[in-house]
């Protein structure tokens, strides 16, 4: 197991390095640059543009810029945002907690609800319950997250006036203590509901398909013939075998939890990583983009390793030598 984890860690490190280099070239070779945006469109001073580019090293060859960035990164410094003139690590840490609060909550809810509905449908295949749940899952699966978010805003905010339309807190109220927590929870309802609803169909379909396949295995008939309780067979054998694909899906969703809700965050004006990424893209803020993509790639690598470890724990048949 230790040798396997060592190999996977090395593979993850190499993946992060490759992604870092590719992102650096793609970002810098894309049209536009932050200095031109800073200079503005109305009679920009070419002399000022040249001086500013020299200040940030953008006048040097791209391979020199890459080497400079790597040396800075090895010191534990993600650089400074060109547009916001603040450390990239500081900007990321300010938004990271907000995004994790939103995405982790919705990911867990989608996992629990989707898996439970998949189990209910698989126990009675072809029934009215199965057909209704499958229809709802297909409808939700076809809905774009931003569109569903807008519909929830129109219904529950504009029409029923039950929840706020945007933001994380009510800036005019200045709540503290438990009142602040309740205010955040109230603002979370619609964005979390949106992410949960679009996440449920994936877990539902995977759980249902896995259980349908496992329930057809010969050992189920053997255990029933031996007089074993059907609920015990399902809980101890069928469910544990069928849950592995769901674990993989959940791990992959968590890997992209940092930047996987950008559109929903924008719709609800949630102050998270998604809005930070979109702002950096629009302004071509190279250091900020590189910092966000680096954190995302490290997150993916780490979560993939954790999923493999959990696989071995969940299924004793899996051993890594």
Secondary structure, DSSP 8 states (H G I E B T S, - for coil): -HHHHHHHHHHHHHHHHHHHHHHHHHHHHSS--HHHHHH-SSS--HHHHHHHHHHTTTTS-HHHHHHHHHHHHHTT---B-TTT-SBHHHHHHHHHHHHHHHHHHHHHHHHHHHHHHHHHHHHTTTSHHHHHHHHHHHHHHTS-HHHHHHHHIIIIIIIS--S-SS-SS-TTT---THHHHHHHHHHHHHHHHHHHHHHHHHHHHHHHHHHHHHTTSHHHHHHHHTT--HHHHIIIIIHHHHSHHHHHHHHHHHHTTTTTTHHHHHHTT--SHHHHHHHHHHHT-HHHHHHHHHHHHHHHHHHHHHHHHHHHHH-TT----
